[in-house]
Amino acid sequence: MAQDKTKTIIEPTDNLHIEVDKQHEDMHIHPPVAFADIWQANQFLKPLIEHTPLVYSRVLSERTQASIHLKFEQMQRGGSFKVRGATYKLSRLTEEQRQAGVITASAGNHAQGVAIAAAQLQVPCTIVVPENAPLTKVTATQSLGAHVILSGTTYDDAVQHALTLQQELGAIYIPAFDDIDIVTGQATLGLEMLTELPEADTIVVPIGGGGLISGIALAAHALKPSIRIIGVEAAGAASMRASLNAGKLLKLPAIATIADGIAIKQPGKITFPIIQQLVDDVVVVNDEEIIDAALLLMERHKILVEGAGAAGVAALLNGTIELKNRHVLVPLTGGNIDINLLGRFTEHGLISASRYFAIHASLADRPGELANMLNIIASMRVNIIDVHYQRVSSQIPFMQHEAVITVETRNRAQCETILSTLRAAHYKVEEAQAVH
């Protein structure tokens, strides 16, 4: 059989052949990164970074009626994919540039990526992070030998301060996403995923400034032009979706999301046109959906991901994307979540899922009344985790007491059963806000 002249065969592994389509050269798409550059970056990075697991998710596959594979990139060096782009970027610097040192701004993950690369190459490194950056990311970056400076309340504030410092220090600025070498490094994740799962027809990728999804889209479309790429933004920082709607770069006046890793006011000038041409859609997920996704990953896959890292899974679960019968790749892009925030994630998610349930009760002022009610709840084999009891208040009728009891429950149906059982026992109860 004659070989298709539009295809070039490469060998990304010893045992697997992947066909790279060159038809895009005759189309309107002119990739700023050649596939050969991505391949070269992949070969360079292999001995320096982790080859993270690709895991089939039974629970997500059942819920979406698709075949879902998760790329555990939260297990990457530094806890996120960012080390790919940072390491490749620093490798491209001249010896003179390395001696001058590097500086960057980051919400945390890019900081660790740059710090790891700088330590490997013995390059002086300064990182500016927002003052509210997760403590775990700040301390991890410092432990890698970088000089960390806290400035501003957002990533964009940190960028402005870093650019000012760059002029003073004469260091080389390392962008978090808006740089061809950064995009090329991130593209290796797309190459790696499709090498492992060549039958994939959809990739769902979280979006901040667009460096990762740009790289993945370039690599994936070179390997498989028919593939569908879907981006996911946090609703409180949906700058890419707003820019795509407007057909030009827009800067949001303010952002607010628990997904700090993708909390960007404005997409990149380099990444935006790539996404316009190669990404099929960008959807948004809210913080509630992100929390639910992070909790599902903890419970069912026994892994810890940060808000940004769970955004792709959140989009699978909220039904925004048509996935039935598709083979889907989802990178879990980071796992650097602050432990204090993790506790709040867990509590909030359990309440939303009716796994924590609070009961407000009005009780008669007589001995044993509260104990009797608690015994009824306990007899239903429900675990009581908190009791807030109030005897004296101007808001409470004479000879009445109030209590808010927080219990662990299995689902909403059990919550309703508890209420109906207590009412049948003549207690005045209603649902209340859970007490932590």
C-alpha positions in Angstrom: 0.0 0.0 0.0 1.4 3.4 -0.9 2.3 5.6 2.0 0.1 8.7 2.6 2.2 11.6 1.7 0.5 13.9 4.2 1.9 11.7 7.0 5.3 11.6 8.6 6.1 8.6 10.9 8.1 9.4 14.0 8.9 7.1 16.9 8.3 8.7 20.3 9.0 5.4 22.0 10.7 2.2 21.0 7.5 0.3 20.5 4.9 2.9 19.4 4.6 4.6 16.1 2.5 7.8 15.9 1.5 9.6 12.7 2.1 13.3 12.5 -0.2 15.1 10.2 1.2 17.9 8.1 -1.9 19.1 6.4 -2.1 22.1 8.7 0.7 23.6 6.6 -1.8 24.2 3.8 -4.4 25.7 6.1 -4.8 29.0 7.8 -3.1 27.7 11.0 0.6 28.6 11.2 1.8 27.1 14.5 4.5 29.2 16.2 6.1 26.0 17.5 7.1 23.2 15.1 6.4 19.6 16.1 10.1 18.9 15.8 10.7 21.5 18.6 8.2 19.8 20.8 9.9 16.5 20.2 13.3 17.9 20.9 12.0 19.5 24.2 10.5 16.1 25.2 13.8 14.3 24.6 15.7 17.0 26.6 13.2 16.9 29.6 12.9 13.1 29.9 15.8 12.6 32.3 15.0 15.7 34.3 11.3 15.3 35.1 8.9 12.6 36.2 6.9 10.5 33.8 3.6 10.8 35.6 1.0 8.0 35.7 -2.0 7.9 33.3 -4.9 6.3 35.2 -8.3 5.1 34.0 -11.1 6.5 36.1 -13.9 4.0 36.5 -16.0 6.4 38.6 -15.7 9.3 36.1 -16.2 7.0 33.1 -19.4 5.6 34.6 -20.7 9.1 35.4 -20.0 10.5 31.9 -20.6 7.4 29.8 -17.1 7.9 28.3 -13.7 6.4 28.8 -11.9 8.9 31.1 -8.1 8.8 31.7 -6.5 11.1 34.2 -2.9 12.2 33.9 -1.5 12.5 37.4 0.6 15.6 36.7 0.1 16.6 40.4 2.8 14.0 41.0 5.3 15.9 38.8 8.4 17.5 40.3 7.3 20.6 42.2 3.7 19.3 42.3 2.6 20.6 38.9 3.2 20.6 35.1 5.0 23.9 35.4 8.4 22.4 35.8 8.2 21.3 32.1 8.1 24.8 30.6 10.4 26.4 33.2 13.1 23.8 32.8 13.0 24.0 29.0 13.0 27.8 29.1 16.1 28.0 31.3 17.9 25.4 29.2 17.6 27.9 26.3 19.4 30.7 28.1 22.9 31.6 27.1 25.7 31.3 29.7 25.8 35.0 30.1 22.0 35.1 30.8 22.3 32.4 33.4 25.0 34.3 35.2 22.7 37.3 35.3 20.1 35.2 37.1 16.4 34.8 36.6 13.3 36.4 38.0 9.7 35.6 37.7 6.2 36.1 39.2 3.9 33.3 40.1 0.9 32.3 42.1 3.0 29.4 43.3 3.4 26.5 40.8 5.4 28.3 38.2 7.6 29.6 41.1 8.5 26.1 42.1 9.1 25.1 38.5 11.5 27.9 37.9 13.2 27.3 41.3 13.8 23.6 40.5 15.2 24.4 37.1 17.4 27.2 38.5 18.8 24.8 41.2 19.6 22.2 38.5 21.4 24.7 36.4 22.9 26.7 39.3 21.3 29.9 38.2 20.5 32.7 40.8 16.7 32.9 41.2 14.2 35.5 42.5 10.5 34.8 42.7 7.7 37.4 43.4 4.5 35.8 44.6 1.2 37.4 45.7 0.8 38.0 49.4 -2.1 35.6 49.6 -0.3 32.8 47.8 -0.7 29.4 49.6 1.9 29.0 52.3 2.8 25.5 51.1 3.8 26.9 47.7 5.9 29.7 49.2 7.8 27.5 51.7 8.4 24.9 49.0 9.8 27.5 46.7 12.1 28.9 49.4 13.3 25.4 50.2 14.6 25.0 46.7 17.0 27.9 47.2 15.0 30.7 45.5 14.7 34.2 47.0 11.0 34.8 47.5 9.4 38.2 47.7 5.7 38.7 48.6 4.0 41.6 46.7 0.4 42.5 45.8 -2.8 40.6 46.1 -3.0 39.0 42.6 -0.7 37.4 40.1 -0.8 40.5 37.9 0.3 42.6 40.9 3.2 40.3 41.4 4.2 40.5 37.7 4.4 44.3 37.8 6.7 44.2 40.9 8.8 41.5 39.3 9.3 43.6 36.1 10.4 46.5 38.2 12.9 44.4 40.1 14.2 43.0 36.8 15.3 46.4 35.8 17.2 46.9 39.1 18.8 43.4 39.1 19.5 42.9 35.4 18.0 39.4 35.7 16.2 37.6 32.9 12.4 37.5 33.3 10.8 34.1 32.9 7.2 34.4 31.9 4.7 32.0 33.5 2.9 31.3 30.2 3.3 33.9 27.5 6.6 32.7 26.0 7.3 30.3 23.1 9.8 28.2 25.0 7.4 27.9 27.9 4.6 26.8 25.6 7.0 24.3 23.9 7.9 22.8 27.3 4.3 22.5 28.3 3.5 20.9 24.9 5.5 17.8 26.0 2.6 16.9 28.3 0.3 16.7 25.3 2.9 14.5 23.5 3.3 12.3 26.5 -0.5 11.8 27.0 -1.2 10.9 23.4 1.8 8.6 23.2 0.3 6.7 26.0 -3.3 6.8 24.8 -3.3 7.3 21.0 -7.0 6.5 20.7 -7.9 9.7 22.7 -10.3 12.0 20.8 -10.8 14.7 23.5 -8.5 16.5 25.9 -10.0 18.6 28.7 -7.4 21.1 30.0 -7.6 23.8 32.8 -6.8 27.4 31.6 -5.1 30.2 33.4 -3.0 32.3 31.0 -3.1 29.6 28.3 0.4 28.2 28.2 -0.5 24.6 29.0 -3.5 24.3 26.7 -1.6 26.1 23.9 1.2 23.6 24.1 -1.1 20.6 24.4 -3.2 21.8 21.4 -0.1 22.3 19.3 1.2 18.8 20.1 -2.1 17.1 19.9 -3.2 18.6 16.6 0.1 17.7 15.0 -0.3 14.1 16.1 -4.1 13.9 15.6 -5.8 16.8 13.7 -9.3 15.5 14.5 -8.8 15.7 18.2 -11.1 17.9 20.2 -9.5 20.3 22.8 -11.7 21.8 25.5 -10.4 24.4 27.9 -11.8 24.9 31.4 -11.7 28.2 33.4 -12.9 29.2 36.8 -16.0 31.3 36.6 -14.4 33.9 38.9 -11.5 34.4 36.6 -12.8 33.6 33.1 -10.5 36.0 31.2 -10.0 33.6 28.2 -13.7 33.0 27.7 -14.3 36.8 27.9 -11.5 37.4 25.4 -12.8 34.8 23.0 -16.3 36.2 23.1 -14.9 39.7 22.3 -12.5 38.4 19.6 -9.6 40.3 21.3 -7.6 40.3 24.5 -9.6 41.6 27.5 -8.4 42.2 31.0 -10.8 41.5 33.8 -11.1 44.3 36.4 -11.1 41.8 39.3 -11.0 38.0 39.8 -12.1 35.8 42.7 -11.7 32.0 42.8 -10.4 29.3 45.0 -8.4 28.0 42.0 -5.4 30.3 42.5 -3.4 28.5 39.9 -5.6 29.6 37.1 -6.6 33.0 38.5 -5.4 35.3 35.7 -6.9 38.6 34.7 -5.7 38.6 31.1 -4.6 35.7 28.7 -1.3 35.8 27.0 -0.6 37.6 23.7 1.1 34.5 22.4 -1.3 32.0 23.8 -4.5 33.7 22.8 -4.3 33.3 19.0 -3.2 29.7 19.4 -6.3 29.0 21.5 -8.5 30.9 19.0 -7.4 28.6 16.2 -6.8 25.2 17.9 -9.1 25.0 20.9 -12.7 23.9 20.2 -14.3 25.4 23.2 -13.7 27.0 26.6 -16.2 26.3 29.4 -16.4 27.7 32.9 -16.9 25.9 36.2 -17.7 27.5 39.6 -16.0 27.1 42.9 -18.6 24.7 44.2 -18.0 22.4 41.2 -14.3 22.6 41.7 -14.6 21.6 45.4 -16.9 18.7 44.5 -14.3 17.5 41.9 -11.4 17.8 44.4 -13.3 15.8 47.0 -14.3 13.1 44.5 -10.6 12.7 43.5 -9.7 12.4 47.2 -12.4 9.9 48.0 -12.3 7.7 44.9 -8.8 8.0 43.6 -7.0 8.7 47.0 -5.2 11.7 45.5 -4.8 15.3 46.5 -5.2 18.1 43.9 -5.5 21.9 44.2 -8.4 23.9 42.9 -6.9 24.5 39.4 -5.9 20.9 39.2 -9.5 19.7 39.7 -11.0 22.2 37.2 -10.9 19.7 34.3 -12.7 17.0 36.4 -15.3 19.6 37.5 -16.2 20.3 33.8 -16.7 16.5 33.3 -19.1 16.3 36.2 -21.2 19.4 35.5 -22.4 18.1 32.2 -21.2 21.1 30.1 -19.2 19.0 27.7 -20.7 16.3 25.5 -18.5 13.2 26.3 -20.6 10.1 25.7 -18.7 7.3 24.1 -15.5 9.4 23.8 -12.0 8.7 24.9 -11.0 11.6 27.1 -7.7 12.7 28.6 -7.7 15.1 31.6 -4.5 16.4 33.1 -4.6 17.0 36.9 -2.4 19.9 36.6 -1.3 20.5 40.2 -1.5 19.3 43.8 -0.1 22.1 45.8 -3.0 22.9 48.0 -2.7 24.7 51.4 -3.6 22.3 54.2 -5.8 25.0 55.9 -7.7 25.5 52.6 -8.0 21.7 52.2 -9.8 21.5 55.5 -12.3 24.2 54.3 -12.6 22.4 51.0 -13.6 19.2 52.8 -16.1 20.8 55.2 -17.7 22.9 52.5 -17.9 19.9 50.1 -19.4 17.6 52.7 -22.1 20.1 53.5 -22.9 20.6 49.8 -23.1 16.9 49.3 -25.4 16.5 52.4 -22.7 14.5 54.2 -22.7 17.1 57.0 -26.2 18.0 58.1 -27.2 20.6 60.8 -30.5 20.5 62.7 -31.9 23.5 64.5 -34.2 22.4 67.4 -36.4 24.4 69.7 -36.6 22.5 73.0 -38.8 22.7 76.1 -37.0 23.7 79.2 -37.1 20.4 81.1 -34.4 18.0 82.3 -33.2 15.5 79.7 -35.0 17.0 76.7 -31.8 17.5 74.7 -30.4 14.1 75.8 -33.6 12.4 74.6 -33.4 14.0 71.2 -29.7 13.0 70.9 -30.6 9.4 71.8 -33.2 9.3 69.0 -30.6 10.6 66.5 -28.0 8.1 67.8 -30.5 5.2 67.5 -30.6 5.9 63.8 -26.9 5.1 63.7 -26.0 8.7 62.8 -22.7 10.1 64.1 -23.1 13.4 66.1 -20.1 15.6 65.5 -21.1 18.9 67.1 -23.8 20.2 69.5 -24.3 24.0 70.0 -26.7 24.6 72.9 -28.1 27.9 74.0 -30.3 28.5 77.0 -30.5 32.2 77.4 -31.2 34.7 74.6 -33.7 37.6 74.0 -34.6 35.7 70.8 -35.7 32.5 72.6 -39.2 32.3 74.0 -39.5 31.8 77.8 -39.1 28.2 79.0 -37.6 27.3 75.6 -34.0 26.4 74.7 -32.3 26.1 71.3 -29.7 23.7 69.9 -27.9 23.2 66.6 -26.7 19.6 66.2 -24.4 18.8 63.3 -24.3 15.1 62.2 -22.6 13.0 59.6 -25.0 11.6 57.0 -24.8 9.5 53.9 -27.0 11.5 51.5 -29.9 13.9 51.3 -32.5 11.2 51.8 -31.0 10.3 55.2 -31.2 14.0 56.2 -34.9 14.1 55.4 -35.4 10.9 57.4 -33.8 12.4 60.5 -36.1 15.5 60.3 -39.2 13.4 59.8 -38.3 11.0 62.7 -37.7 13.9 65.1 -40.9 15.6 64.1 -42.8 12.4 64.6 -41.4 12.5 68.2 -42.9 16.0 68.6 -39.6 17.9 68.3 -39.7 21.3 66.5 -36.7 20.9 64.1 -35.6 22.4 60.8 -32.5 22.4 58.7 -29.8 24.9 59.8 -26.3 26.0 58.8 -23.7 23.5 59.9 -21.5 24.4 62.8 -17.7 23.9 62.3 
